[in-house]
Amino acid sequence: MNGIHDMGGVHGYGPIDREEDEPVFHHAWEGKALALARVGLAGGHFDLDEFRHAMERIAPVQYLSISYYERWLEGTLMMLDAKGVVSAEEFQTRLDELSKSSGGGA
Amino acid sequence: MKITRDVVLGLYKNTGTARVDADVAASFKVGDIIQARIINPTGHTRLPRYVRGKQGRIATDHGVFKFADSLARGGGNQPQHLYSVRFDARELWGGDAKPQDCLYIDLWDDYLERAE
């Protein structure tokens, strides 16, 4: 797919930000996003290349706006929906429930 | 399947290879000059745009591996040889690139054709 992910040779994104003593995860949820993808793969719900292609299909503006592990999460959710494990509607319903129980905070 | 610590450790230790123990003929051998095919599939591919149509040389034959493009569309393993292919930086980026620079990239048999 000739998508936004195929960035080799593309100009204009600025310098690579090299962080001193970079942590494995910058936020706890990133570890959970990684674990969710691994469990989906381990459970045989989707394979690695299908998952990569899911991330490639994230809309270009969104793809560039979100972080590395947000792409993993989006790709995993797309796969879980496509394979009938967790539908997008079920996920949104749960998000709404959690949003209400935490007092409406995002 | 209950996901425990041991299950996860086992997954990391025992999975992750796409190598296939199959007797598949190689279309190319080390030293062959190849050209990356000009393809524009709408599905997944691990052939970047910047090497399509470019000439390189087979540096290593890694052996037989599952083909990612096929797996991504649910098309099965389609096992085939995977090579490390060397491209001169000037072949990829033109005369502004340094003459001593090069790129090694792993490419499957289906991505390659014999150079004219």
Backbone of each chain as ProteinMPNN parsed JSONL, in Angstrom:
{"seq_chain_A": "MNGIHDMGGVHGYGPIDREEDEPVFHHAWEGKALALARVGLAGGHFDLDEFRHAMERIAPVQYLSISYYERWLEGTLMMLDAKGVVSAEEFQTRLDELSKSSGGGA", "coords_chain_A": {"N_chain_A": [[0.853, -1.189, 0.0], [0.628, 2.137, -0.954], [1.114, 4.116, 1.249], [0.932, 6.526, 4.017], [2.732, 5.61, 5.823], [5.023, 4.798, 4.543], [7.779, 6.152, 4.588], [10.352, 6.537, 3.73], [12.925, 8.559, 2.494], [11.405, 10.845, 2.445], [11.027, 14.307, 2.893], [10.936, 16.985, 5.432], [9.973, 16.408, 8.0], [11.472, 17.197, 10.109], [14.153, 17.161, 12.64], [15.339, 14.049, 14.149], [14.318, 13.293, 17.357], [16.367, 12.607, 19.875], [16.286, 10.988, 22.847], [17.739, 11.256, 26.061], [18.531, 8.502, 28.167], [16.142, 7.068, 27.558], [12.959, 5.936, 28.53], [11.41, 2.624, 28.553], [8.634, 2.656, 28.291], [6.677, 5.585, 28.006], [4.33, 6.14, 29.191], [2.067, 4.393, 31.359], [-0.08, 3.185, 30.057], [0.888, 2.567, 27.576], [2.378, 0.226, 27.771], [0.286, -1.498, 28.269], [-1.074, -1.328, 25.873], [0.77, -2.496, 24.149], [0.797, -5.064, 25.284], [-1.84, -5.863, 24.798], [-1.899, -6.059, 22.02], [0.001, -8.119, 21.712], [-1.309, -10.223, 22.99], [-3.5, -10.538, 21.324], [-2.201, -11.404, 19.03], [-0.944, -13.719, 20.026], [-3.131, -15.216, 20.726], [-4.023, -15.975, 18.324], [-5.839, -14.465, 16.915], [-5.272, -12.611, 14.986], [-2.667, -12.039, 12.571], [0.822, -10.967, 12.536], [1.453, -9.524, 10.191], [-1.022, -8.834, 9.131], [-1.788, -7.128, 11.158], [0.147, -5.115, 10.929], [-0.635, -4.115, 8.454], [-3.108, -3.111, 9.137], [-2.411, -0.885, 10.707], [-1.265, 0.639, 8.713], [-3.487, 1.474, 7.385], [-4.64, 3.453, 8.887], [-6.064, 6.654, 8.812], [-4.345, 9.209, 6.953], [-3.919, 11.861, 8.139], [-4.589, 11.433, 10.81], [-2.763, 9.414, 11.378], [-0.31, 10.752, 11.337], [-0.689, 12.389, 13.471], [-0.808, 11.029, 15.84], [0.773, 9.067, 18.479], [3.444, 6.574, 18.578], [2.594, 4.226, 20.084], [-0.087, 4.752, 20.187], [-0.752, 4.236, 17.569], [-0.306, 1.481, 17.552], [-2.388, 0.729, 19.275], [-4.672, 1.61, 17.847], [-4.4, -0.003, 15.556], [-4.656, -2.549, 16.708], [-7.278, -2.408, 17.712], [-8.674, -2.13, 15.301], [-8.151, -4.638, 14.182], [-9.299, -6.375, 16.112], [-11.948, -5.69, 15.843], [-12.394, -6.303, 13.103], [-12.046, -9.045, 13.152], [-14.074, -9.91, 14.702], [-13.802, -10.055, 17.475], [-13.792, -7.985, 19.464], [-16.124, -5.607, 18.963], [-16.24, -2.393, 17.28], [-18.353, -0.928, 18.236], [-18.851, -2.107, 20.754], [-16.481, -1.413, 22.025], [-16.658, 1.381, 22.048], [-18.927, 1.692, 23.618], [-17.989, 0.759, 26.083], [-15.975, 2.634, 26.545], [-17.589, 4.894, 26.895], [-18.951, 4.19, 29.243], [-16.827, 4.084, 31.085], [-16.011, 6.694, 30.954], [-18.183, 8.022, 32.096], [-18.165, 6.905, 34.712], [-15.851, 7.93, 35.691], [-16.439, 10.485, 36.165], [-16.802, 11.954, 33.885], [-14.44, 12.769, 32.811], [-11.936, 12.696, 30.239]], "CA_chain_A": [[0.0, 0.0, 0.0], [1.415, 3.371, -1.028], [0.493, 4.898, 2.319], [1.679, 7.546, 4.745], [3.751, 4.933, 6.633], [6.213, 4.502, 3.737], [8.332, 7.506, 4.703], [11.748, 6.601, 3.307], [13.271, 9.576, 1.505], [10.491, 11.985, 2.493], [11.563, 15.456, 3.638], [10.049, 17.94, 6.081], [9.481, 16.023, 9.324], [12.323, 17.75, 11.153], [15.182, 16.259, 13.17], [14.935, 12.958, 15.042], [14.502, 13.698, 18.744], [17.007, 11.508, 20.616], [16.059, 11.239, 24.262], [18.693, 10.645, 26.99], [17.941, 7.525, 29.094], [14.742, 6.917, 27.163], [12.285, 4.809, 29.192], [10.755, 1.679, 27.636], [7.314, 3.252, 28.059], [6.539, 6.926, 28.575], [3.084, 6.12, 29.967], [1.722, 3.009, 31.709], [-1.027, 2.613, 29.085], [1.617, 2.082, 26.396], [2.672, -1.181, 28.046], [-0.957, -2.26, 28.115], [-1.371, -1.381, 24.438], [1.668, -3.512, 23.605], [0.335, -6.364, 25.775], [-3.092, -6.19, 24.114], [-1.533, -6.515, 20.67], [0.67, -9.417, 21.834], [-2.312, -11.23, 23.335], [-4.271, -10.768, 20.1], [-1.347, -12.213, 18.161], [-0.728, -15.022, 20.661], [-4.399, -15.937, 20.71], [-4.321, -16.372, 16.95], [-6.949, -13.678, 16.373], [-4.769, -11.963, 13.772], [-1.218, -12.235, 12.539], [1.627, -9.749, 12.612], [1.42, -8.753, 8.951], [-2.356, -8.229, 9.089], [-1.755, -6.039, 12.13], [0.913, -4.018, 10.323], [-1.445, -3.51, 7.391], [-4.152, -2.318, 9.803], [-1.823, 0.42, 11.068], [-1.062, 1.393, 7.473], [-4.782, 1.994, 6.923], [-5.062, 4.617, 9.683], [-6.14, 7.814, 7.908], [-3.04, 9.884, 7.0], [-3.821, 12.985, 9.088], [-4.566, 10.83, 12.144], [-1.505, 8.662, 11.494], [0.777, 11.68, 11.66], [-1.017, 13.156, 14.683], [-0.796, 10.195, 17.04], [2.086, 8.537, 18.861], [3.764, 5.202, 18.168], [1.734, 3.221, 20.715], [-1.468, 5.01, 19.768], [-0.918, 3.482, 16.311], [-0.478, 0.06, 17.943], [-3.726, 0.557, 19.838], [-5.614, 1.736, 16.734], [-4.271, -1.202, 14.726], [-5.225, -3.679, 17.454], [-8.738, -2.25, 17.744], [-9.16, -2.435, 13.949], [-8.081, -6.09, 14.011], [-10.28, -7.028, 16.991], [-13.248, -5.429, 15.218], [-12.477, -7.048, 11.834], [-12.082, -10.487, 13.412], [-15.244, -10.228, 15.513], [-13.443, -10.317, 18.875], [-14.415, -6.849, 20.162], [-16.58, -4.706, 17.902], [-16.009, -0.968, 17.523], [-19.483, -0.456, 19.061], [-18.6, -2.565, 22.127], [-15.376, -0.625, 22.563], [-17.16, 2.732, 22.311], [-19.838, 1.595, 24.763], [-17.162, 0.651, 27.289], [-15.348, 3.944, 26.741], [-18.615, 5.799, 27.439], [-19.177, 3.785, 30.639], [-15.671, 4.493, 31.889], [-16.016, 8.148, 30.985], [-19.207, 8.424, 33.077], [-17.791, 6.497, 36.066], [-14.739, 8.754, 36.165], [-16.922, 11.852, 36.296], [-16.855, 12.644, 32.598], [-13.109, 13.103, 32.304], [-11.562, 11.89, 29.078]], "C_chain_A": [[0.89, 1.241, 0.0], [0.853, 4.372, -0.013], [1.456, 5.854, 2.998], [2.838, 6.925, 5.538], [5.071, 4.768, 5.885], [6.998, 5.8, 3.56], [9.756, 7.643, 4.188], [11.975, 7.661, 2.242], [12.377, 10.798, 1.516], [11.085, 13.087, 3.369], [10.492, 16.146, 4.486], [9.552, 17.577, 7.465], [10.371, 16.529, 10.465], [13.299, 16.727, 11.694], [14.589, 15.146, 14.028], [15.299, 13.352, 16.464], [15.089, 12.518, 19.527], [16.994, 11.832, 22.109], [17.126, 10.532, 25.103], [17.953, 9.687, 27.922], [16.446, 7.304, 28.808], [14.104, 5.733, 27.881], [11.644, 3.883, 28.158], [9.366, 2.204, 27.271], [7.282, 4.631, 28.701], [5.285, 7.041, 29.437], [2.712, 4.656, 30.197], [0.802, 2.379, 30.646], [-0.304, 2.061, 27.858], [1.992, 0.608, 26.559], [1.441, -2.048, 27.859], [-1.338, -2.388, 26.646], [-0.515, -2.449, 23.765], [1.174, -4.909, 23.994], [-0.926, -6.809, 25.042], [-2.808, -6.716, 22.703], [-0.9, -7.905, 20.734], [-0.33, -10.53, 22.139], [-3.169, -11.559, 22.106], [-3.514, -11.654, 19.126], [-1.211, -13.633, 18.716], [-1.987, -15.871, 20.62], [-4.81, -16.368, 19.314], [-5.468, -15.592, 16.321], [-6.552, -12.943, 15.094], [-3.267, -12.216, 13.73], [-0.496, -10.9, 12.367], [1.492, -8.89, 11.357], [0.042, -8.122, 8.715], [-2.408, -6.995, 9.987], [-0.991, -4.836, 11.568], [0.08, -3.317, 9.25], [-2.593, -2.679, 7.979], [-3.606, -0.93, 10.15], [-1.601, 1.284, 9.83], [-2.358, 2.05, 6.995], [-5.338, 3.096, 7.818], [-5.02, 5.831, 8.757], [-4.888, 8.684, 8.064], [-2.93, 11.003, 8.036], [-3.755, 12.449, 10.517], [-3.233, 10.122, 12.38], [-0.359, 9.568, 11.939], [0.56, 12.402, 12.986], [-0.841, 12.349, 15.958], [0.59, 9.581, 17.263], [2.234, 7.088, 18.409], [2.785, 4.19, 18.764], [0.25, 3.515, 20.501], [-1.751, 4.302, 18.441], [-1.101, 1.992, 16.601], [-1.9, -0.174, 18.444], [-4.781, 0.628, 18.737], [-5.604, 0.478, 15.869], [-4.894, -2.415, 15.402], [-6.745, -3.6, 17.47], [-9.349, -2.567, 16.379], [-9.192, -3.943, 13.721], [-9.141, -6.805, 14.848], [-11.688, -6.848, 16.444], [-13.418, -6.301, 13.972], [-12.643, -8.546, 12.072], [-13.237, -10.885, 14.327], [-14.933, -10.546, 16.961], [-14.068, -9.247, 19.773], [-14.833, -5.857, 19.073], [-16.281, -3.257, 18.28], [-17.115, -0.406, 18.416], [-19.271, -0.854, 20.523], [-17.519, -1.714, 22.786], [-15.861, 0.77, 22.94], [-18.095, 2.734, 23.517], [-19.051, 1.566, 26.07], [-16.45, 1.972, 27.598], [-16.322, 4.914, 27.399], [-18.882, 5.487, 28.907], [-18.046, 4.289, 31.537], [-15.628, 6.011, 32.043], [-17.0, 8.663, 32.03], [-18.74, 8.122, 34.495], [-16.612, 7.312, 36.596], [-15.127, 10.232, 36.204], [-16.829, 12.655, 35.018], [-15.5, 13.04, 32.051], [-12.726, 12.188, 31.16], [-10.522, 10.856, 29.477]], "O_chain_A": [[1.783, 1.382, 0.835], [0.199, 5.347, -0.382], [2.62, 5.978, 2.618], [3.8, 7.61, 5.883], [6.121, 4.615, 6.508], [6.902, 6.463, 2.527], [10.316, 8.739, 4.203], [11.303, 7.667, 1.211], [12.553, 11.7, 0.696], [11.587, 12.818, 4.46], [9.297, 15.927, 4.291], [8.791, 18.338, 8.063], [10.066, 16.319, 11.638], [13.292, 15.569, 11.276], [13.489, 15.276, 14.564], [16.445, 13.702, 16.747], [14.389, 11.545, 19.807], [17.599, 12.802, 22.565], [17.396, 9.349, 24.893], [16.874, 10.012, 28.416], [15.611, 7.351, 29.711], [14.651, 4.631, 27.846], [11.368, 4.295, 27.031], [8.973, 2.199, 26.104], [7.795, 4.825, 29.803], [5.185, 7.916, 30.298], [2.99, 3.791, 29.366], [0.899, 1.183, 30.37], [-0.828, 1.182, 27.174], [1.931, -0.163, 25.602], [1.52, -3.172, 27.365], [-1.858, -3.419, 26.218], [-0.996, -3.209, 22.925], [1.132, -5.818, 23.166], [-1.072, -7.983, 24.702], [-3.409, -7.696, 22.261], [-1.215, -8.771, 19.918], [-0.218, -11.639, 21.615], [-3.519, -12.717, 21.879], [-4.088, -12.531, 18.482], [-1.344, -14.616, 17.987], [-1.921, -17.094, 20.496], [-5.822, -17.045, 19.137], [-6.015, -16.013, 15.301], [-7.389, -12.685, 14.229], [-2.666, -12.567, 14.745], [-1.103, -9.864, 12.096], [1.424, -7.664, 11.448], [-0.06, -7.021, 8.173], [-2.986, -5.968, 9.634], [-1.421, -3.691, 11.711], [0.084, -2.09, 9.147], [-3.002, -1.674, 7.397], [-4.269, 0.079, 9.91], [-1.731, 2.507, 9.885], [-2.328, 3.057, 6.287], [-6.411, 3.626, 7.533], [-4.061, 6.015, 8.008], [-4.415, 8.88, 9.183], [-1.927, 11.077, 8.745], [-2.975, 12.935, 11.335], [-2.65, 10.225, 13.459], [0.448, 9.205, 12.795], [1.497, 12.958, 13.559], [-0.736, 12.92, 17.043], [1.445, 9.575, 16.378], [1.287, 6.466, 17.928], [2.209, 3.384, 18.034], [-0.581, 2.615, 20.622], [-2.863, 3.824, 18.216], [-1.932, 1.325, 15.986], [-2.538, -1.162, 18.079], [-5.689, -0.203, 18.696], [-6.655, -0.042, 15.497], [-5.576, -3.213, 14.758], [-7.425, -4.606, 17.267], [-10.407, -3.193, 16.298], [-10.142, -4.468, 13.14], [-9.803, -7.725, 14.367], [-12.525, -7.743, 16.565], [-14.447, -6.956, 13.798], [-13.299, -9.236, 11.291], [-13.37, -12.054, 14.689], [-15.713, -11.233, 17.621], [-14.784, -9.563, 20.723], [-13.987, -5.331, 18.349], [-16.094, -2.937, 19.454], [-16.87, 0.471, 19.244], [-19.482, -0.045, 21.427], [-17.629, -1.344, 23.955], [-15.528, 1.286, 24.007], [-18.066, 3.654, 24.335], [-19.392, 2.252, 27.034], [-16.338, 2.376, 28.755], [-15.967, 5.652, 28.318], [-19.025, 6.397, 29.724], [-18.285, 4.847, 32.608], [-15.267, 6.541, 33.093], [-16.706, 9.61, 32.759], [-18.888, 8.957, 35.388], [-16.395, 7.379, 37.806], [-14.269, 11.112, 36.266], [-16.781, 13.885, 35.049], [-15.407, 13.585, 30.951], [-13.147, 11.032, 31.116], [-10.075, 10.075, 28.637]]}, "seq_chain_B": "MKITRDVVLGLYKNTGTARVDADVAASFKVGDIIQARIINPTGHTRLPRYVRGKQGRIATDHGVFKFADSLARGGGNQPQHLYSVRFDARELWGGDAKPQDCLYIDLWDDYLERAE", "coords_chain_B": {"N_chain_B": [[-7.672, -19.124, 26.605], [-5.57, -18.665, 29.271], [-3.68, -15.921, 30.143], [-0.616, -15.937, 31.426], [2.393, -15.043, 33.274], [4.395, -16.873, 32.564], [3.394, -17.831, 30.156], [3.576, -15.591, 28.535], [6.355, -15.104, 28.546], [7.181, -17.42, 27.266], [6.082, -17.024, 24.75], [7.571, -14.918, 23.795], [10.04, -16.122, 23.646], [9.742, -18.277, 21.932], [8.428, -17.629, 19.593], [8.189, -15.534, 16.696], [9.84, -15.998, 14.595], [9.833, -16.15, 11.084], [10.795, -18.049, 9.553], [10.8, -20.847, 7.368], [10.787, -24.344, 7.168], [11.243, -25.551, 4.399], [11.58, -26.936, 1.133], [12.313, -24.933, -1.195], [12.896, -23.612, -4.374], [15.494, -21.272, -5.158], [15.356, -18.187, -6.88], [17.464, -16.584, -7.367], [21.016, -16.063, -6.874], [23.793, -15.458, -4.629], [25.489, -12.508, -5.482], [24.2, -12.051, -7.874], [22.873, -9.586, -10.092], [20.096, -7.659, -9.601], [16.786, -6.311, -10.242], [14.526, -4.386, -8.408], [11.098, -5.017, -8.481], [8.642, -2.94, -10.075], [5.967, -2.345, -8.399], [2.665, -1.731, -7.2], [0.94, -2.534, -4.942], [-2.275, -2.645, -3.335], [-2.517, -3.779, -0.918], [-0.625, -4.987, 1.981], [2.863, -4.477, 1.812], [6.379, -5.118, 1.979], [8.176, -3.91, 0.454], [9.731, -1.036, -0.042], [8.795, 2.153, -1.477], [10.979, 3.61, -2.423], [12.893, 1.813, -3.379], [11.821, 0.534, -5.538], [12.095, -0.484, -8.879], [14.787, -0.052, -8.875], [18.259, -1.011, -9.191], [20.155, -3.621, -7.702], [22.361, -5.775, -5.766], [22.478, -9.218, -4.954], [23.3, -9.944, -1.731], [23.23, -11.734, 0.428], [21.716, -14.9, 0.914], [19.089, -15.544, 2.828], [17.575, -17.799, 3.209], [14.51, -19.734, 3.362], [11.434, -18.152, 3.838], [8.26, -17.234, 5.31], [5.931, -15.298, 3.409], [5.329, -12.003, 3.834], [3.535, -10.231, 2.549], [1.586, -11.899, 1.543], [0.603, -13.186, 3.864], [-0.549, -11.005, 5.159], [-2.872, -10.559, 3.752], [-4.312, -12.745, 4.287], [-3.581, -14.872, 2.743], [-2.067, -17.163, 3.096], [1.157, -18.85, 3.626], [2.961, -18.773, 1.426], [5.778, -19.622, 1.034], [9.117, -18.569, 0.404], [12.38, -17.663, -0.936], [14.335, -15.354, 0.921], [16.255, -12.497, 0.655], [19.217, -10.606, 1.488], [19.687, -7.577, 0.05], [21.904, -5.488, -1.662], [22.019, -2.083, -2.229], [23.452, 0.596, -3.963], [23.869, 3.836, -2.583], [23.798, 5.916, -4.381], [22.406, 4.843, -6.485], [19.884, 4.825, -5.424], [19.409, 7.461, -4.56], [20.648, 9.247, -6.192], [23.195, 11.513, -7.557], [23.927, 13.196, -5.432], [24.246, 11.662, -3.207], [26.623, 9.962, -1.067], [29.42, 8.305, -2.51], [30.398, 6.017, -1.223], [28.394, 5.071, 0.35], [25.779, 2.729, 1.138], [22.829, 0.634, 1.024], [21.49, -2.07, 2.778], [18.888, -4.259, 2.353], [16.246, -6.413, 3.297], [14.677, -8.531, 1.083], [12.042, -10.304, -0.54], [11.846, -13.096, -2.853], [9.681, -12.738, -4.698], [9.665, -9.993, -5.051], [11.605, -9.36, -6.814], [13.385, -9.117, -9.954], [15.404, -10.29, -12.686], [18.074, -8.177, -13.586], [18.054, -6.091, -16.476]], "CA_chain_B": [[-6.279, -19.256, 27.037], [-5.245, -17.733, 30.35], [-2.369, -15.323, 29.884], [0.194, -15.824, 32.639], [3.751, -14.562, 33.036], [5.139, -17.907, 31.844], [2.883, -17.883, 28.784], [4.126, -14.446, 27.804], [7.789, -15.342, 28.347], [7.284, -18.475, 26.252], [5.763, -16.445, 23.446], [8.699, -14.101, 23.345], [11.194, -16.978, 23.369], [9.494, -19.334, 20.946], [7.795, -17.178, 18.359], [8.866, -14.376, 16.138], [10.553, -16.306, 13.354], [8.991, -16.466, 9.929], [11.553, -19.021, 8.753], [10.039, -22.048, 7.045], [11.616, -25.477, 6.791], [10.642, -26.066, 3.159], [12.529, -26.997, 0.024], [11.814, -24.042, -2.249], [14.018, -23.199, -5.23], [15.826, -19.842, -5.154], [15.443, -17.627, -8.23], [18.698, -15.801, -7.479], [22.116, -16.502, -6.018], [24.641, -14.356, -4.164], [26.247, -11.871, -6.557], [23.324, -11.698, -9.001], [22.349, -8.221, -10.169], [18.631, -7.74, -9.702], [16.033, -5.053, -10.193], [13.296, -4.497, -7.624], [9.946, -4.829, -9.362], [7.777, -1.772, -9.874], [4.626, -2.831, -8.055], [1.912, -0.804, -6.353], [-0.183, -3.287, -4.384], [-3.092, -1.898, -2.368], [-2.364, -4.448, 0.374], [0.638, -4.799, 2.685], [4.106, -4.925, 1.194], [7.578, -4.664, 2.669], [9.042, -3.335, -0.581], [9.501, 0.414, 0.036], [8.697, 2.813, -2.782], [12.247, 4.16, -2.918], [13.755, 0.829, -4.048], [11.135, -0.051, -6.697], [12.711, -0.124, -10.155], [16.225, 0.184, -8.699], [19.105, -2.195, -9.324], [21.009, -3.96, -6.57], [23.075, -7.055, -5.875], [22.161, -10.158, -3.879], [24.444, -10.027, -0.818], [23.049, -12.922, 1.266], [20.456, -15.633, 0.81], [18.749, -15.899, 4.215], [16.818, -19.05, 3.252], [13.084, -19.679, 2.999], [10.616, -17.477, 4.845], [6.872, -16.873, 4.992], [5.86, -14.054, 2.648], [4.474, -11.095, 4.622], [2.468, -9.653, 1.72], [0.523, -12.892, 1.452], [0.016, -13.377, 5.201], [-1.339, -9.825, 5.529], [-4.177, -10.62, 3.106], [-4.892, -14.049, 4.59], [-3.314, -15.726, 1.584], [-1.17, -18.286, 3.389], [2.585, -18.569, 3.82], [3.707, -18.605, 0.172], [7.187, -19.596, 1.425], [10.059, -18.279, -0.684], [13.667, -17.176, -0.457], [14.479, -13.968, 1.356], [17.653, -12.11, 0.441], [19.703, -9.267, 1.794], [20.061, -6.994, -1.238], [22.697, -4.266, -1.478], [21.798, -1.009, -3.198], [24.3, 1.774, -3.796], [23.09, 5.031, -2.234], [23.631, 6.752, -5.578], [21.34, 4.236, -7.29], [18.599, 5.175, -4.813], [19.196, 8.884, -4.276], [21.294, 10.097, -7.191], [24.585, 11.934, -7.429], [24.203, 13.898, -4.181], [24.579, 10.681, -2.161], [28.055, 9.659, -1.013], [29.686, 7.102, -3.316], [30.706, 4.839, -0.397], [27.215, 4.661, 1.12], [24.896, 1.747, 0.517], [21.729, 0.165, 1.862], [21.145, -3.485, 2.713], [17.479, -4.407, 2.71], [15.781, -7.788, 3.107], [13.606, -8.561, 0.077], [11.63, -11.646, -0.958], [11.962, -13.481, -4.257], [8.613, -12.158, -5.53], [9.896, -8.558, -5.264], [12.809, -9.142, -7.62], [13.54, -9.69, -11.283], [16.773, -10.18, -13.158], [18.309, -6.866, -14.206], [18.229, -6.153, -17.949]], "C_chain_B": [[-5.992, -18.193, 28.092], [-3.818, -17.229, 30.148], [-1.641, -15.137, 31.207], [1.588, -15.326, 32.255], [4.547, -15.581, 32.206], [4.702, -18.015, 30.391], [3.528, -16.783, 27.948], [5.617, -14.645, 27.53], [8.013, -16.385, 27.258], [7.039, -17.93, 24.863], [6.94, -15.651, 22.906], [9.897, -14.96, 22.964], [10.973, -17.859, 22.147], [8.824, -18.872, 19.662], [8.622, -16.042, 17.785], [9.686, -14.711, 14.919], [9.534, -16.636, 12.264], [9.718, -17.467, 9.027], [10.728, -20.292, 8.561], [11.01, -23.142, 6.626], [10.984, -26.137, 5.564], [11.678, -25.991, 2.048], [11.956, -26.201, -1.152], [13.013, -23.561, -3.061], [14.225, -21.69, -5.143], [15.931, -19.352, -6.595], [16.778, -16.92, -8.463], [19.765, -16.396, -6.564], [22.974, -15.285, -5.658], [25.481, -13.827, -5.324], [25.391, -11.461, -7.748], [22.907, -10.227, -8.929], [20.851, -8.311, -10.449], [18.048, -6.335, -9.845], [14.784, -5.289, -9.355], [12.119, -4.182, -8.552], [9.229, -3.517, -9.043], [6.365, -2.3, -9.666], [3.973, -1.795, -7.158], [0.698, -1.506, -5.772], [-0.965, -2.442, -3.378], [-3.007, -2.544, -0.982], [-1.009, -4.143, 0.988], [1.802, -5.245, 1.808], [5.271, -4.377, 1.995], [8.635, -4.226, 1.659], [8.8, -1.825, -0.606], [9.489, 1.045, -1.357], [10.066, 3.205, -3.329], [13.202, 3.125, -3.498], [13.104, 0.237, -5.308], [11.778, 0.457, -7.992], [14.211, 0.079, -10.078], [16.994, -1.133, -8.784], [19.995, -2.368, -8.105], [21.639, -5.319, -6.784], [22.697, -7.93, -4.684], [23.411, -10.324, -3.007], [24.413, -11.314, 0.004], [21.728, -13.588, 0.9], [20.122, -16.13, 2.215], [18.092, -17.27, 4.32], [15.344, -18.783, 2.966], [12.266, -19.109, 4.157], [9.177, -17.321, 4.351], [6.861, -15.493, 4.342], [4.835, -13.112, 3.299], [3.294, -10.565, 3.807], [1.271, -10.597, 1.65], [-0.177, -13.075, 2.799], [-0.913, -12.227, 5.565], [-2.718, -9.835, 4.878], [-4.836, -11.975, 3.329], [-4.653, -15.067, 3.495], [-2.359, -16.873, 1.831], [0.291, -17.879, 3.369], [3.332, -18.193, 2.549], [5.22, -18.575, 0.42], [8.108, -19.406, 0.225], [11.345, -17.709, -0.099], [13.614, -15.679, -0.139], [15.966, -13.63, 1.273], [17.946, -10.77, 1.102], [20.237, -8.712, 0.472], [20.765, -5.664, -0.984], [22.396, -3.291, -2.605], [22.802, 0.105, -2.917], [23.41, 2.979, -3.499], [22.839, 5.893, -3.473], [22.584, 6.181, -6.53], [19.97, 4.684, -6.764], [18.344, 6.678, -4.824], [19.896, 9.825, -5.248], [22.661, 10.594, -6.761], [24.915, 12.69, -6.157], [24.583, 12.942, -3.049], [26.074, 10.372, -2.217], [28.327, 8.346, -1.748], [29.938, 5.856, -2.473], [29.483, 4.323, 0.364], [26.389, 3.628, 0.354], [23.836, 1.337, 1.529], [21.589, -1.341, 1.677], [19.706, -3.628, 3.171], [17.041, -5.832, 2.388], [14.568, -7.794, 2.18], [13.318, -10.007, -0.329], [11.777, -11.825, -2.464], [10.933, -12.763, -5.142], [8.808, -10.668, -5.814], [10.923, -8.285, -6.379], [12.68, -9.728, -9.018], [14.989, -9.483, -11.707], [16.952, -8.828, -13.846], [18.546, -7.043, -15.701], [19.698, -5.982, -18.288]], "O_chain_B": [[-6.145, -16.996, 27.853], [-2.879, -18.011, 30.002], [-2.008, -14.28, 32.012], [1.918, -15.203, 31.076], [5.27, -15.217, 31.279], [5.518, -18.258, 29.502], [3.963, -17.006, 26.818], [6.09, -14.388, 26.423], [8.916, -16.253, 26.432], [7.706, -18.323, 23.907], [7.26, -15.707, 21.719], [10.677, -14.597, 22.082], [11.916, -18.154, 21.411], [8.67, -19.663, 18.731], [9.643, -15.652, 18.353], [10.19, -13.805, 14.256], [8.526, -17.302, 12.5], [9.313, -17.702, 7.888], [10.048, -20.75, 9.479], [11.93, -22.912, 5.841], [10.285, -27.144, 5.674], [12.534, -25.107, 2.026], [11.217, -26.729, -1.983], [14.028, -23.152, -2.496], [13.265, -20.925, -5.066], [16.526, -20.024, -7.437], [17.176, -16.685, -9.604], [19.466, -17.125, -5.619], [22.891, -14.234, -6.293], [26.105, -14.597, -6.054], [25.802, -10.619, -8.546], [22.626, -9.697, -7.854], [20.412, -8.954, -11.402], [18.714, -5.328, -9.605], [14.067, -6.269, -9.561], [12.148, -3.209, -9.306], [9.215, -3.054, -7.902], [5.665, -2.652, -10.615], [4.657, -1.067, -6.438], [-0.439, -1.134, -6.061], [-0.388, -1.626, -2.659], [-3.383, -1.926, 0.014], [-0.328, -3.195, 0.598], [1.725, -6.276, 1.14], [5.174, -3.316, 2.611], [9.826, -4.178, 1.965], [7.782, -1.373, -1.131], [10.099, 0.527, -2.292], [10.3, 3.145, -4.536], [14.231, 3.501, -4.061], [13.761, -0.481, -6.062], [11.978, 1.658, -8.176], [14.852, 0.352, -11.093], [16.467, -2.207, -8.495], [20.518, -1.401, -7.551], [21.477, -5.939, -7.835], [22.605, -7.453, -3.553], [24.449, -10.785, -3.481], [25.457, -11.919, 0.248], [20.741, -12.912, 0.612], [20.787, -17.026, 2.736], [18.052, -17.85, 5.405], [14.979, -17.75, 2.405], [12.398, -19.539, 5.303], [8.913, -17.282, 3.149], [7.672, -14.629, 4.677], [3.636, -13.391, 3.309], [2.18, -10.463, 4.32], [0.115, -10.173, 1.689], [-1.406, -13.114, 2.864], [-1.944, -12.437, 6.203], [-3.642, -9.197, 5.384], [-5.8, -12.321, 2.647], [-5.425, -16.012, 3.333], [-1.885, -17.498, 0.882], [0.624, -16.719, 3.128], [4.249, -17.372, 2.595], [5.879, -17.603, 0.053], [7.906, -20.004, -0.831], [11.398, -17.324, 1.069], [12.962, -14.883, -0.813], [16.817, -14.377, 1.755], [17.067, -9.922, 1.256], [21.124, -9.3, -0.145], [20.298, -4.83, -0.207], [22.504, -3.63, -3.784], [22.982, 0.51, -1.768], [22.337, 3.13, -4.082], [21.789, 6.524, -3.594], [21.951, 6.918, -7.286], [19.03, 4.895, -7.531], [17.222, 7.125, -5.063], [19.762, 11.045, -5.15], [23.211, 10.164, -5.747], [26.093, 12.818, -5.824], [25.172, 13.358, -2.051], [26.711, 10.499, -3.263], [27.56, 7.391, -1.626], [29.718, 4.743, -2.95], [29.538, 3.247, 0.959], [26.308, 3.642, -0.874], [23.927, 1.646, 2.717], [21.572, -1.832, 0.548], [19.345, -3.171, 4.256], [17.406, -6.39, 1.354], [13.559, -7.145, 2.457], [14.23, -10.825, -0.446], [11.826, -10.864, -3.232], [11.276, -12.245, -6.205], [8.18, -10.132, -6.727], [11.09, -7.15, -6.825], [11.962, -10.703, -9.236], [15.7, -8.631, -11.174], [16.083, -8.388, -14.599], [19.16, -8.018, -16.135], [20.067, -6.001, -19.462]]}, "name": "protein", "num_of_chains": 2, "seq": "MNGIHDMGGVHGYGPIDREEDEPVFHHAWEGKALALARVGLAGGHFDLDEFRHAMERIAPVQYLSISYYERWLEGTLMMLDAKGVVSAEEFQTRLDELSKSSGGGAMKITRDVVLGLYKNTGTARVDADVAASFKVGDIIQARIINPTGHTRLPRYVRGKQGRIATDHGVFKFADSLARGGGNQPQHLYSVRFDARELWGGDAKPQDCLYIDLWDDYLERAE"}
